[in-house]
Amino acid sequence: MMYGISQLAYLVASALFIFALHWMNTPSTARKGVYAGVAGTAIAVVVTWADPAVIHHWWIVLAIVAGFVVGIPLAMVPLTAVPQRTALSHAFGGLAAGLVGTAEYYLWLLEGPEHLTTFRMVAIIAEIILGYLTFTGSLMAAGKLQEVKWVPQRPVTYPLQNLSNLSLFGVALALAVALTLHPTARWAPALFGAIIVLALLFGVLLIIPIGGADMPTVIAILNSYAGLSAVAMGFVLDNKLLITAGALDGSSGLILAIIMCKAMNRSFTNVLFGAFGQVRQAADEGGERKVYKSETVEGAAQVLEQASFVVIIPGYGMAVAQAQHKVRELYDQLKKRGITVKFAIHPVAGRMPGHMNVLLAEADIPYTDLVEMDEINPDMPQVDVALVVGANDVVNPAARTDKNSPIYGMPIIDADKARSVFAIKRSKNPGFAGIDNELYFADRTWMLFGDAKAVIGELVKQLAGGSGMH
């Protein structure tokens, strides 16, 4: 009876996880998706806890309390820190899978060799390799995104790097085969420990050659690894819900990574081994130095007031400045004047998929005015003003014209085709790709240097009191 109830509850939890992913497809149902995911997880925990085989209840209570102690502060981080918070979540998931696999191996080793079947050993090894490399890899990704001093944001490369990494992984697989064939040998526990160490090391070496520009894609790939480790954990524990949830997690992470690679016109192998994001020094010898054209806030406000169609293109600079609420005020001021305002969202703007959507939703900007890149680009030649708020590589025309550029072929928002462009930027530093943005030197582009929140706040003041500015 209890088994039937638990399996039915697992089926309901699985359905909730599927609905959670489905509802995450659009901003209007995303909140519902979060609730479905939380409900599914709660059902899974309660049903598993109610299993008669579970007897050490205080350990579970302790684990839940520890989860709340860590989880609540993590939920309170600013939206700019959500990407690294997500990476940390993947790290915890990978560590959990790795620790469960480790515990199960030593438990079955003590109980007798008949428990360590070939199938179980394959599942355990897959679980620990994927789990532990996800753990250290996600920690490195979080460190790069947080710009921790001891984790370099730019790619760290050295001769024969890819060959040495693949060789290391090959050694781990060779040890795994030996352990699978002889799981109870006297030297087997030492071999098991060596595989764990190699997996932890491989996670670090896999991420350090990848630059900050690719961290959103890397997070999606690590999410996929965490899901696959959960699948392996489900096979180890004979838990159908873990297999289902892990498969959903792994496949969705893989699909997301594919979508992001497509948005950047790059392949998986290029992301993982391309060392993208190194700063390129501008050539000084004999070259003509490019010059920005600056504009005052007053001048920009006058142009905006005369426009009939304005497209705002947000980027990570908006997130850093926490300028989304000021952007909403600017949106309101422009709409009051009967100006059509749209927000052009690039698939990889910010540091994780949907980063800009989340920020703009926080400021209650209507979903109907958020337009994806493919939809807005045909309209850009009719746009009076393109206002770039902290975006960089995703509006760089070099992606279309410069075959030597590291972002060549990457689909961009065609901001340069608008009649006028105002670009808000904190400094003259390049974006993640480490290259100058050709848009900023174009004839129809004017720069508004400064903190995005402050600059947009001044624009709002000018428009609010600007009835006599015609």
N, C-alpha and C positions, 0 to 999 in steps of 0.2 A: 504493500500500500504506500509506504513512505517513498519507495523507489519511483513509483508511478507519479506521485505528486511532485517529486524533485525534477523528474524529466519533463513534466508539463511546465513547471516553473522555468526551467532552462529554455524550453521552447518559446515561452512568452518573452523571456529576457533577450533571446536571439532576435525575435521579431522586433522588439524595441530598438535593438542596436541597428537593425537594417533601416527602420523608420528614421532613426536619429541621423544616419548618413544621408538618407533621401531628403529629409527636411533641411539639411545643411546646404542643399543646392542653391537656395535663394535666401537673401537677407530677411524676407518677410516671414519665413518659417523657421529661421535658424534658432530662435529662442525655444520653439517647440522641440527642435532637434536636441538641444541641450537637455531639456527636461526628460525626453525619452531616454537619452543615454544615461542620465543619473538614475532614473527609475530602473532601467535594465540592470545596471551595476548593483543597485541596492537589493533587487530581487536575487541576483546571483550570490551576493555575499550572505544574505539571510538564509537562503535554501542550503547553501554549502555548510554554513555554520550549524544548521539544524540536523545534519547527518549524524546518526547515532555513533558513527566511528570517531567523531570529533569529541574528545574528552578533556583536553586541556584548554578550557574556555578562557581562563585568565590570560593566557598568551595571546589569544585573539583580541581580547579587550585591550591589552597593552598595545598590540599592533594598530588597532583602530585609533586609540588615543594618540599614538605617535604619528599616524597619518594625518589626524586633525591638526596636531601641533605644527607639522611641516606644511600641510596643504593650505591652511587658512592664510598664513603670511604670503605664500606663493600666489594665492588668488588675488592678493591686494596690490600686486606690483602694477606700476603704470603701464599703459598700453604700449609704450615704446619698448618695454621689457618683455612683452608677451612672447616674441620669438625665442629668446633665451630661456624663458620659463617653459615653453613647449619642449625645447631641447632637454631641459632638466627632467621633465616628465618622462620623456623617452629613456633617459638615463636610468630613472627609477624602475621603469618597466623592464629594461634589459637586465638590470641588477637582480630584480625579483626572479626573473626566469632563470638566470644563471645560478642563483642561490638555491632555488628549488631543485634544479638539475643536480647540483653538487650534493645536496642533502639526500636526494633519492638514490644517487649512486652509492654513497657510503652506507646508507640504511640497508639497501638490498645486498651490498657486499657483506654486511654483518649477518644478514638473515640467511644467506646461503647462495651458492652459485646458480641454483635453478631459477632465481629471480632475475638474473642479469642475462636475459635472452638477447639474441642478436638484434631483434627489432627494438627492444628497449634501449640497448646501448647506442644504436644509430640515433634514436630520438633524443637521448640524453646528450650525446655529443653535439648534435645540431643545436640543441637548446643552449648549451654552455658556450659554444663558439659564437653563435648569433647574439646571445644575451650579453656576454661580457664585452664583445667588441662594440655592441650598441651602447653599453654603459660608458666606456672610456671615450668612444667616438662622440657621443652626445655631450659629454662633459667638455670636450675640446671645442665642439661647435658652440656651446653656450659661452665658453670663455672667449671665443673669437667675436661673438655677437655683443658680449658685454664689454669687450675691449679690455679684458683683464691684462695686466702688465706682463705676466709670465706666459701668456698665450699670444703669439704673434698673429695679427690680423691678416697680414699678407702671406702669400704662399711660401712655405719653407721647402726648398728643393735641394737636392744634392745628386751627384752622378749615380747612375744606375738605380735610382730610387724605386721606380716601378718594378724593376727586376727583383730587387731585394725584398720588396713588399710581397710580391707574388711567391718568391722563394720561401719567405717566412710562413705564408699561408699554406704553401705546399707541405712544409715540415709539419705544421699542425695537422693537416689532413692525413699525412703518413702515420703520425703518432696515433691519430684517431682510428685508423684501420687496424693498427697493431693492438690497440686497447679493445676494439670490438671483437677481435679474434681471440684475445686472451684477457677477458675482463676481471678474472679473479687471480691472475698471476701475482707473485710476490712483488713484482716491480710495477704492477698496474696502478696502484694509488699514486705513485710518483709520476707516472706517465700522465695520469689524469690532471695532477697539479700543473705539470708542464704545459698541457694544452690550455689550461685556464690562463696561465701567464702569457702564453703566445697570443691568445685571443685578446687579452687586455692591451698588450703591446700593439697588436695589429690595429685596434680601434684608434689608438693615438696616431700611428703612422699613416693610417688611411686619411685622416682629416687634416693634418698639418700642411700638406702640399696644396690644399684647396683654399683659395682666397675668399674674402668676405663677400664678394659679389655672388658667389655660388652657394652661400649658406642657406638661403631659403630652399633650394633644391636638395641640398644635403640633409636638411631637417626632414624633408619628405621621404628621402631614401632611408634614413635612420628609422623613421616611423615604420617603414615597410619591414626593416630588419626586426624591429621590436615585435611587430605582428607575427612574423615567421617564428620567432623564438617562443611566442605564446602558443602557436600551433604545436610546436614540438613539445612544449610543456603539457598541452592538452593530451597528447599521445602518451607522454610519460605517466600522467596522473589518471589516464583513461577518463577524461572529462570532456564531454561533447561540446559544452558551452565554450570552454577555452579554445577548442579547435575552431569553432564557428567565429567567435569574437576575434581570434588571432588572424583568421583568414580574411575577415572583413577589414581589419586594421592593416594587414600586409598588402592586400590588393588595392585598397583605397590609397595608401601611401605610394604604391608603385604608380597607379594611374595619375595621381597628383604630380609626382616627379616627372612623368612623361609629358603631361600638359605644360609644366614649367620649362622643361627642356625645349619643347616645341616653341614656347613663347620667347625663348632666347636663341632659337635656331642652333641648338647645340645638342650633342648626343650624351648619353650616360657616361661613356668612356671619356669624353672630353671634359665633362664636369668632374669626374673622379680623378682623372690623371692629367688634366690640362693646365694646372697651375694658373688659372685665370685670376686676374685681379692685381697683377703687379704694376706698380706705378711706373709709367714711362716718362722719362725725362724729356722735356721739350728741347728740340734741337735749336741751339742758338747760332750755330755757325752759318752766317750769311742769310739766315732765314728772316723773313719779315715778321716782326713781333706783332701778334694779334692784340687788338685793343677792344676792351669792353666799352659800350656806350651806356653811361649811367643816366637815370631819370629820377626826378624828385617824386615824392609821394603825391604832391599837389598836381604835378603834370600827369601822373598815371591816373589819378582820380578823375581828372577832366576828360581824359580819353575814355575811361570806363563809363562815365556818365553819358557820353555821346553814342555809346555802342547800342546795338539792338540784339546782338548774339555774343555771349561770353562763354568760353569754355575754361573751366578751372582744372588744372592737371596737378593733383597732389602727389607728393613723394615722401621719402623718409624724412626730409627736412621738416615737413609739417608735423610728423610724429615727434621728432626730437624737440621741436619748439612747443609742442602741445597746443598747436594753433587751430585745432578743428572747431572750437567754439567761436573764435574770431572769424573763421571762414564762414560759419553759419550766419554771423551778423552781417558780413559782407554780402552773402547770398540774399539775405532779407532786404538789404538796402537796394541791391540791383533789381530784385523782383518788384519792389515798390514802384520802381520807375518803368515797369513794363518790359524790362530787359529779359530775354530768354537766357537762362543760365543752366549749363550742364556740367557735370563732373566726368572727366575722361579717366577711366581706371585701367591702368596697364596690369596684365596678369602678374607681373613680378615687381610691381611698385612696392616700396617698403622692404621689410626683411622677412616676410612670410606671406603666403597666399591669403588674400582677403584682408591684409593689414589696413589698407586704406578704407575699405568698406566698413570695417569695425570702427575706425576712428570717426568716420563721417556719420555712421549710425548713432554713435555716442552723442553727436551734436544734433541729432534729430533731423538730419537732412533727408528729404523724401527719397525713397528708393527709386522712384520713377525718374529722378534727375541724375541717377548714377548710370553712366553709359560705358559699355566695354569698348576697348580699343577698336575692334573690327567694325563696330557700329558707328563710332564717331568719326573715324578717319575720312569717309567719303564727304562729310559735311565740313571738314576743316577749311577748305578754300572759301567758304561762305562765312566763316567766323570772324567777327570784328576784332575781338581781343582774346588771345590765349594767355591765361594767367598761370604761369608755372610756379607752384609752391613747393620748393625743396625737392623737385624731381631733377634727375640728371641724365643718367645713361638711357633711360626709357624714352627720352625726347631728343636724343643725339642723332642728327642727320647723317653722321659718319657711318651709321649702321646701314644706310642705303648706298653711300657713295664711295667710301674708302675701303678698298679691298684689303688693305694692310691693317685695318683696325681690328682689335680683338672682338669687337661686337658686330662686325660686318655680317649682314644677313639676319640680324635679330630684328623682329618686327617692333616698330616703335609707334608712338602716337605722333602724328604728323603736325606737331605744333608749328613747325616752320612754314607751313602753308597758310596759316592764319594771316589776316591783314596786318595785325600788330601783335607783338609778343612782349609781355612783361614777365621777367624771371626773377623771383625772389630767392636770394641765396645768401647764406650766412657769410661765406668767404669765397675766395677764388680757387679753393682746392678742388681737385678732380673728384669724380664720383668713385664708386667701388671698382669700376673697371680701370681706374688709374689713368684716364685719358681726358684731354680737354673736350668740352662739349661745343661742337661747331655751331649749335643753335645760338649760343651766347654771343657769338661774334657776327651774327647775320645782320643784314641791313635793317631789317624790320624788328629787331630785338633790342629792348632796353632793359638794363639791369636795375633791380632794386635791392641793394646790398643791405643786409641786416637780419636780425632774428625774425622769422616768419610771423610769429605772434605779434611782435611790436609793429612790423611794417603793415600787416593787415589791419591791426588796430588803428593805425594812423589813416589808412585808406577809408575805414569805416567812419572815422571822425570827419574826414573831408567830405564824404558823401552825405553824411547826416546833416552837415551844416552847409551843404553846397548848392542850395537852390539858386544862389546868385553866381554860380561858376560857369554858366553857359557863355 
